[in-house]
Amino acid sequence: MERAALAAALRALLSPAQVIDHPAELRAFAHDASFFAQVSPQHVPDVVVAPNTAEEVARVVRFAAEHRVPVTPRGTATGQTGGAVPIHGGIVVTLHHLRRVLELDAPNLQVVVEPGIVHADLNAYLKPHGLIFPPDPGSSRMCSVGGMAANNAHGMRAMKYGGTGHWVLGLEVVLPTGEIITTGSVGSRSLQSSSGYELTKLFVGAEGTLGIITKLRLKLLPIPPARALVLALFDELERAGEAVNATFAAGILPTAIEILDRGAIQAVNLYRPALKLPPAEALLLFEVDGNPPGVRDDAERITSAIATLATHTEWADDPARIAALWEARSVVGAAASMVRPGAVRAYCGEDICVPLAQVPAALRGIARLSEQHGIPAVTYGHIGGGGLHAGLLIEPANPEEIARVQAMADAIHQLALDLGGTVTGEHGVGVVRAPYMPREHGPALATMWAIKRALDPHGIMNPGKIFPAEWHGMESTDGETVQAAARPIAAPSR
Ligand SMILES: Cc1cc2nc3c(=O)[nH]c(=O)nc-3n(C[C@H](O)[C@H](O)[C@H](O)COP(=O)(O)OP(=O)(O)OC[C@H]3O[C@@H](n4cnc5c(N)ncnc54)[C@H](O)[C@@H]3O)c2cc1C
């Protein structure tokens, strides 16, 4: 279908103001926060629609299914994998109009929201009620809760509280046929269930390839009254790894254990000199929460459990001091590029997760690859869960460096798999990590593909994501090929 005809048909289905087809405006929808979108900005949608209700989403999807037009759901596009980038053109469905809190059910510890609500806005709404939605991605002030569920986003406190999926009790989803279903039992307010297939879990982390989330029923937690933080320095990476084990062996489950490597410490000191972090091979931050005497006791016990491993430890339960210590961790992503003047950070190979025992090997492996490829790297992450973020620093105008950083990102992904880990601990697969899925999942990927084909027989829903490009040429259940269904519609003129 021609773009003009597509836009006209969608204007008739919705209202004219809800349909964007001006070439200049469409270009904004060719991007998310990925390096992929920076180096491949050509994936412009044919049309963008901004529905106001689930019924409008369903109307658009039914039309798309009938006319075999690709559909890409979009939250706030903070994803780092090209997930919200319409690589086969077609319709982008942006969910930012759907951002209301529909119902707070405080006695039952749950809230029902629309998918476009920004994570920090939801927690700001909940705070006066003494409640919190615990997942805490670094993009909290930008990312949508629907995008978090679609990506099964995690955060620093995932060690204790788990990823987003842990807190999703039920979903309303527009399937690729346009049908609307509710997962997690219709009308239920129960906090647990063993009833039927766990469809909620199927849609969490499906990255919009199985349908569009239009409503979420989320589990909440009373805000823990107190927190404490332990800071520790190490002159050997292995000792930092041992300190994590020593903490668990002491019977303590921190909310977070974060690591900054030598380069990350240097970057933070250049970015915020007032923090004056001492040089070290690794800096760890342990956070505990709970009641005030309990957190003080935990902090003291962590300090003594790691005393023989660390070169320096200190702990605090004063909120101002905690905020100052946490600042080093919260600015490191932004600070990374400081270690190479004029460089920018390429968000690729940025999200591996390895077994706890392999964290030192992974850190050393990244440092070795940095030498080999001539790309400076600053590494930090969630050592308590094995998640590592490598900040790879490049001169963006140099095509040869872009090629080298892509080769290095590939080597980092292979390293993670060699060490028994995964290519993505929290950011997801999207376009950029699809090539690793056969190695990571083996025959289980074919089972995922069978589910995809059963729910999306025309292959219209976020095509080109999660599965390797060649898979999209496979036969689909109704005899058409997904590739044919997902054929790009002519891109608008630039
Ligand atoms: C500075 C920064 C820090 C970050 N820190 C973290 C972190 O700590 N932890 C973490 O996990 N991630 C982090 N991220 C990555 C990103 O913020 C998360 O993946 C987030 O969940 C994406 O949400 P979004 O609304 O931006 O989704 P988008 O980027 O818009 O979309 C992401 C994927 O979800 C799909 N999608 C979006 N909304 C829906 C919906 N309603 N229904 C179906 N599919 C949908 C899209 O099609 C796409 O495949 C960070 C990103 C940045 C830029």
The ligand as an SDF file (V2000), in Angstrom:
LIG
                    3D

 53 58  0  0  0  0  0  0  0  0999 V2000
   20.5310    6.1400   29.8380 C   0  0  0  0  0  0  0  0  0  0  0  0
   19.8520    4.8030   29.7320 C   0  0  0  0  0  0  0  0  0  0  0  0
   19.8900    3.9490   30.8220 C   0  0  0  0  0  0  0  0  0  0  0  0
   19.2680    2.6890   30.7470 C   0  0  0  0  0  0  0  0  0  0  0  0
   19.3100    1.8900   31.8450 N   0  0  0  0  0  0  0  0  0  0  0  0
   18.6680    0.6990   31.8030 C   0  0  0  0  0  0  0  0  0  0  0  0
   18.6760   -0.1520   32.9560 C   0  0  0  0  0  0  0  0  0  0  0  0
   19.2420    0.1670   33.9940 O   0  0  0  0  0  0  0  0  0  0  0  0
   18.0190   -1.3320   32.8700 N   0  0  0  0  0  0  0  0  0  0  0  0
   17.3590   -1.7130   31.7170 C   0  0  0  0  0  0  0  0  0  0  0  0
   16.7780   -2.7970   31.6940 O   0  0  0  0  0  0  0  0  0  0  0  0
   17.3560   -0.9290   30.6210 N   0  0  0  0  0  0  0  0  0  0  0  0
   17.9730    0.2610   30.6270 C   0  0  0  0  0  0  0  0  0  0  0  0
   17.9610    1.0640   29.5180 N   0  0  0  0  0  0  0  0  0  0  0  0
   17.2810    0.6040   28.2940 C   0  0  0  0  0  0  0  0  0  0  0  0
   15.7940    1.0330   28.1610 C   0  0  0  0  0  0  0  0  0  0  0  0
   15.5360    2.1970   28.9120 O   0  0  0  0  0  0  0  0  0  0  0  0
   14.8480   -0.0870   28.5930 C   0  0  0  0  0  0  0  0  0  0  0  0
   14.9820   -1.1890   27.7270 O   0  0  0  0  0  0  0  0  0  0  0  0
   13.3690    0.3260   28.6220 C   0  0  0  0  0  0  0  0  0  0  0  0
   12.6190   -0.7410   29.1150 O   0  0  0  0  0  0  0  0  0  0  0  0
   12.8090    0.6980   27.2560 C   0  0  0  0  0  0  0  0  0  0  0  0
   11.5710    1.3550   27.4510 O   0  0  0  0  0  0  0  0  0  0  0  0
   11.0000    2.3440   26.3230 P   0  0  0  0  0  0  0  0  0  0  0  0
    9.6680    2.8390   26.7440 O   0  0  0  0  0  0  0  0  0  0  0  0
   11.9900    3.3640   25.9760 O   0  0  0  0  0  0  0  0  0  0  0  0
   10.8260    1.3050   25.1140 O   0  0  0  0  0  0  0  0  0  0  0  0
   11.1570    1.4880   23.5630 P   0  0  0  0  0  0  0  0  0  0  0  0
   12.6140    1.7540   23.3570 O   0  0  0  0  0  0  0  0  0  0  0  0
   10.2070    2.4710   22.9720 O   0  0  0  0  0  0  0  0  0  0  0  0
   10.8010    0.0280   23.0500 O   0  0  0  0  0  0  0  0  0  0  0  0
   11.5630   -1.0650   23.4860 C   0  0  0  0  0  0  0  0  0  0  0  0
   10.9310   -2.3560   22.9460 C   0  0  0  0  0  0  0  0  0  0  0  0
    9.6670   -2.5560   23.5560 O   0  0  0  0  0  0  0  0  0  0  0  0
    8.6260   -2.5820   22.5790 C   0  0  0  0  0  0  0  0  0  0  0  0
    7.4960   -1.8840   23.1860 N   0  0  0  0  0  0  0  0  0  0  0  0
    7.4740   -0.6550   23.7520 C   0  0  0  0  0  0  0  0  0  0  0  0
    6.2470   -0.4080   24.2660 N   0  0  0  0  0  0  0  0  0  0  0  0
    5.4880   -1.5080   24.0200 C   0  0  0  0  0  0  0  0  0  0  0  0
    4.1420   -1.8730   24.2980 C   0  0  0  0  0  0  0  0  0  0  0  0
    3.3050   -1.0690   24.9460 N   0  0  0  0  0  0  0  0  0  0  0  0
    3.6990   -3.0950   23.8820 N   0  0  0  0  0  0  0  0  0  0  0  0
    4.5200   -3.9580   23.2310 C   0  0  0  0  0  0  0  0  0  0  0  0
    5.8020   -3.6510   22.9380 N   0  0  0  0  0  0  0  0  0  0  0  0
    6.2760   -2.4430   23.3370 C   0  0  0  0  0  0  0  0  0  0  0  0
    9.1970   -1.9040   21.3420 C   0  0  0  0  0  0  0  0  0  0  0  0
    8.5870   -2.3760   20.1610 O   0  0  0  0  0  0  0  0  0  0  0  0
   10.6640   -2.3140   21.4480 C   0  0  0  0  0  0  0  0  0  0  0  0
   10.8450   -3.5900   20.9150 O   0  0  0  0  0  0  0  0  0  0  0  0
   18.5960    2.3030   29.5510 C   0  0  0  0  0  0  0  0  0  0  0  0
   18.5530    3.1920   28.4640 C   0  0  0  0  0  0  0  0  0  0  0  0
   19.1690    4.4170   28.5410 C   0  0  0  0  0  0  0  0  0  0  0  0
   19.0880    5.3310   27.3640 C   0  0  0  0  0  0  0  0  0  0  0  0
  1  2  1  0
  2  3  1  0
  2 52  2  0
  3  4  2  0
  4  5  1  0
  4 50  1  0
  5  6  2  0
  6  7  1  0
  6 13  1  0
  7  8  2  0
  7  9  1  0
  9 10  1  0
 10 11  2  0
 10 12  1  0
 12 13  2  0
 13 14  1  0
 14 15  1  0
 14 50  1  0
 15 16  1  0
 16 17  1  0
 16 18  1  0
 18 19  1  0
 18 20  1  0
 20 21  1  0
 20 22  1  0
 22 23  1  0
 23 24  1  0
 24 25  2  0
 24 26  1  0
 24 27  1  0
 27 28  1  0
 28 29  2  0
 28 30  1  0
 28 31  1  0
 31 32  1  0
 32 33  1  0
 33 34  1  0
 33 48  1  0
 34 35  1  0
 35 36  1  0
 35 46  1  0
 36 37  1  0
 36 45  1  0
 37 38  2  0
 38 39  1  0
 39 40  1  0
 39 45  2  0
 40 41  1  0
 40 42  2  0
 42 43  1  0
 43 44  2  0
 44 45  1  0
 46 47  1  0
 46 48  1  0
 48 49  1  0
 50 51  2  0
 51 52  1  0
 52 53  1  0
M  END
$$$$
